Amino acid sequence: MKPYKSILLALMYFITIHAFSQYTDVINSNRPGVSRSAFSVGKNVVQFEVGPYFVKEKRTPATTYEVSGLGADFAARYGFLFEQLEINIEGTYQNDTKTYTYQAGAEDDRANFKHLALGAKYLIFDPYKNEEANKPNLYSWKANHRFKWRNLIPAVSIFAGINYDTKNNPFTAPGIEGISPKVMIATQNNFAGGWVFVMNLIKDRIGTDQSDFQYILTLTHALNANWVIFGETQGIKSDFYADNLFRVGGARLFGKNFQLDTAITFNTKDTPSVFNASIGASYRLDFHKDPVIDNGTSAEDEAGRRDRKSGKKRSKKASKKNKDTNDNSPKKQKKRSIDFD
């Protein structure tokens, strides 16, 4: 096997094994899309995600208006108590001007949170936790990239939290204020070749006049170890607002704890038409420690111990094989052929 192929296979093995755990050696961000991964950031990891954006909306032909402004999506995530558990706070703040084109000079300057939520996410099912079953074949590219039926079984997590809306918020329906519940189911499929599919089903502001249902479908593809591209669709349905939004974009990894990204958002209707352009960044403070095995060693130390143990076994087998080979040498055979009777 050529040296560069050996290095590539070893790298693929390393990335695959670590990508199927809660904690990953490189940052695992929800950006640049708006869907939420089924996996947490990992125990004792603090992660910040922020993305300023430009927004342009226009409604025609009835009650014509235009919206132009800036905003920012943000999130703070923390892996708490267990590898599967994450608590987070996230939201969107927007400052814009709404101009009524049918009434000359009529404008509304608006600034508030479009949404602000605090909650917890817990992984209830992980089909990738069996590392042995998900190890790549180091000798076959075809085996690693072929379709596997078990990959159709997704990881599943649940989210429960609360929204907070201020009184007279220009971005919510009249009368919406205070605290309201929010729940979500998040699934994630990791396919061969660097493809990941995420689905979110969300019920937001439950029990209010703006109780909306949302679905988000995101397909991500890793071009290499540093670059990723994605496409996403988001459906929103409520009595206050309904839309189908589409997003495309990409992200670039800089080191294991920092990521930059960019995306555009648009729709296909004019009630209103929507266009957003965003840039963003994700950064983590990594205080994660490997779990301790019963014998008092860390998982990393235990893996090294097993490798050394396997090496000793191979050495013993090699020694035995050499001994057997020496036993079959001409001198040994001649000695055994001597009859001492």
GISULPE-V264918 format. One record per pair of residues at least 6 apart in sequence whose ideal C-beta (glycine too) atoms are under 6 Angstrom apart, sorted by the first residue. I is the first residue (numbers start at 1). J is the second residue. D is the distance in whole Angstrom. If there is no record, write none. Layout:
BEGIN
i = (I I)
j = (J J)
d = (D D)
END
This chain:
BEGIN
i = (9 12 13 16 17 18 18 20 20 22 22 22 22 23 23 26 27 27 27 27 29 29 29 30 30 31 31 31 31 32 32 32 32 32 33 33 33 33 35 35 35 35 36 36 37 38 38 38 38 38 40 40 41 41 41 41 42 42 43 43 44 44 44 45 45 45 45 46 46 47 47 48 48 49 49 50 51 51 51 52 53 53 53 54 54 55 55 55 56 56 57 57 57 58 58 58 59 59 59 60 64 64 65 65 66 67 67 68 69 69 69 70 71 72 73 75 75 76 77 77 78 79 80 84 84 85 86 87 89 90 91 91 91 92 92 93 94 95 96 97 97 98 99 100 110 112 112 114 116 117 117 117 118 118 119 119 119 121 121 122 123 124 124 125 126 127 128 136 137 137 144 145 145 151 154 154 154 155 156 157 158 159 160 161 162 163 163 163 164 165 165 165 167 172 173 173 173 176 176 180 180 181 182 183 184 184 185 186 187 188 189 190 194 194 195 196 197 198 199 200 201 202 203 204 205 210 210 212 212 213 214 215 216 217 218 219 220 220 221 222 226 227 228 229 231 232 233 234 235 236 236 243 245 245 246 247 247 249 249 251 251 252 253 257 258 259 260 261 262 263 264 265 266 267 290 290 290 291 292 293)
j = (138 136 136 136 131 24 25 128 134 39 40 42 83 42 288 256 257 259 282 284 49 259 282 36 37 49 261 280 282 249 251 261 263 280 218 230 232 247 198 200 216 218 186 200 188 155 157 186 187 188 79 86 47 77 79 86 79 288 79 83 79 287 288 79 284 286 288 78 285 77 284 76 283 75 282 74 73 278 280 72 71 276 278 70 277 69 71 276 68 275 67 272 274 66 272 273 65 271 272 270 101 102 98 100 99 96 98 97 95 96 97 95 94 93 92 88 90 89 86 88 87 86 87 122 123 122 121 120 118 117 113 115 116 114 115 113 114 111 110 107 109 108 107 106 170 169 171 171 164 161 163 182 161 162 159 160 161 157 159 158 157 156 158 156 155 153 134 144 143 144 192 192 193 191 187 188 189 188 187 186 185 184 183 182 179 180 182 205 179 172 176 177 177 210 209 210 240 208 210 205 208 206 204 203 200 202 201 200 199 198 197 196 221 222 221 220 219 218 217 216 215 214 213 212 211 238 240 236 238 237 236 235 234 233 232 231 228 230 229 228 253 252 251 250 248 247 246 245 244 242 243 267 265 267 266 263 265 262 263 259 261 260 259 284 283 282 281 280 279 278 277 276 275 274 298 299 300 299 298 302)
d = (5 6 5 5 6 6 5 4 6 6 6 5 4 3 5 4 5 5 6 5 6 5 4 6 6 5 5 5 5 5 6 4 4 6 5 6 4 6 5 5 4 4 5 6 6 4 4 5 6 4 5 4 5 5 5 6 5 5 4 5 6 4 5 5 6 6 5 5 4 4 4 6 5 4 5 5 5 5 3 5 5 5 4 6 5 6 6 5 6 5 4 4 5 5 6 5 5 6 4 5 5 5 6 5 5 5 5 6 5 2 6 6 4 6 5 6 4 5 6 4 5 6 5 6 4 5 5 5 5 6 5 6 4 4 6 5 5 4 6 6 5 4 5 4 4 5 6 4 5 5 5 6 6 6 6 6 2 5 4 6 5 6 6 4 5 5 6 5 4 6 6 5 5 5 4 6 5 5 5 5 6 4 5 5 5 5 5 6 6 5 5 5 4 6 5 4 4 6 5 4 5 4 5 5 6 5 5 5 5 5 4 6 6 4 5 4 5 4 6 4 6 4 6 5 5 6 4 6 3 5 5 5 5 5 4 5 6 4 6 5 5 6 5 4 5 4 5 4 5 6 5 6 6 5 6 5 5 5 3 6 4 5 5 5 5 4 5 5 5 5 5 4 5 5 4 4 5 5 6 5)
END
